Amino acid sequence: MLKVLFVECSDFEAFPAGGQLTYLKNLIPFIEVEPHLVGVSVHDRQGIGKWEEKVINGRQFPLFSVGIVSPESNLLDKIVPYRVRFVLWLWKYRERILSSGAEVIYVQTQEAAIPFLVPGFPPIVLRLAGATNPLKGSRFSWARVHFLEALYERLITRRVLPHIAKVVAINQECVRLCQTIGATDYAFIPIGVDQSLFYPQDKAICRKEVGIMTDGPVFVFVGRLSKIKGLDLLLDCFALFHQEVPEARLLIAGDGEERKAIENKISSMELKEEVHLLGNVTHNRLPQILNAADIFILTSVAEGLPNAILEAMACGLPVVATNVGGIHEVVKSGVNGFLIDTRQPRDVAKALSQALKKQEALGRGAIVTIKKNYSIESVSRKTESLFEEVVLSKRMT
């Protein structure tokens, strides 16, 4: 069985909340390799810089923590992004990390590959996990400027991707990036959904368990509470819809740096009873929350291909989303949801009304889409084959 290093700036449990960590937690239980995890610790300094066994979600894995980060904002986090520190830590410990005897290195950001781009090191598989330029979604306002985004693409993306053994593109935007910069060794592998966990359940029971006492329409958002998710637009369009349908409710599952601002906006709009901030929820509880809702809503400024959309569709929810990133590859207006090409609250509210009128048909379309193209079993087999391919290619050179 192949030994694979999964390198991610996370604790592989809950920090930081987001699609990249969710994807790995979904993939690893299904993939037939020997996983070795390289990440960070959020509390234990004793385990830094060495291999230790750690139990995650009931399974034991070898884990190498390269540094410690705080889930709570502190002065250092406000000055130096932990993703930057993560790369420096990887550089510091790369020889010890590779003492595991790994045959493949798997990363989900371009910069995390840099310390391992050394002749004689194992081949690297880079999954482009979302927006092709991560600075577009940075929590640091100074990073979301065109100059730095262009600099990242020129100094990192265009120099790293051509040297990767295989790039995994999750949507056509990522495919186009590979083609543009001449990274010819890429494979298209979408996100997979565990349909034994995400499937339609009784709505009334789920609403009772979640604590939503309404017979009116319920909308749900799942994701990081960050600027890039466009939550101001989400709240504005819900407020408009609520004026027409007072019994409507909105569930927001997730946490992040924008939580306080969102709480203040909800309070100023006098929607504290109608909008439920659920915080971070476990992956096992997420299907219950999704099934308590009627429509999944996402008003992001930029995206790749969000896990949350696919999981909602697997539960039979139509999706109303802004037409950004790779979302249009999954959501088809009038088939399994509606795409919005503007950022006007009235347009989003209108799409919500349309989705509710066609909810049953759109929900069936959503389930068909997932069953046909996005099973976690299929994604796992394709990923295994890709690992075997790069190892064989390495042995033959």
Order of alpha helices (4+ residues) and beta strands (2+ residues): beta-alpha-beta-beta-beta-alpha-alpha-beta-alpha-beta-alpha-beta-alpha-beta-alpha-beta-alpha-beta-alpha-beta-alpha-beta-alpha-beta-beta-alpha-alpha-alpha
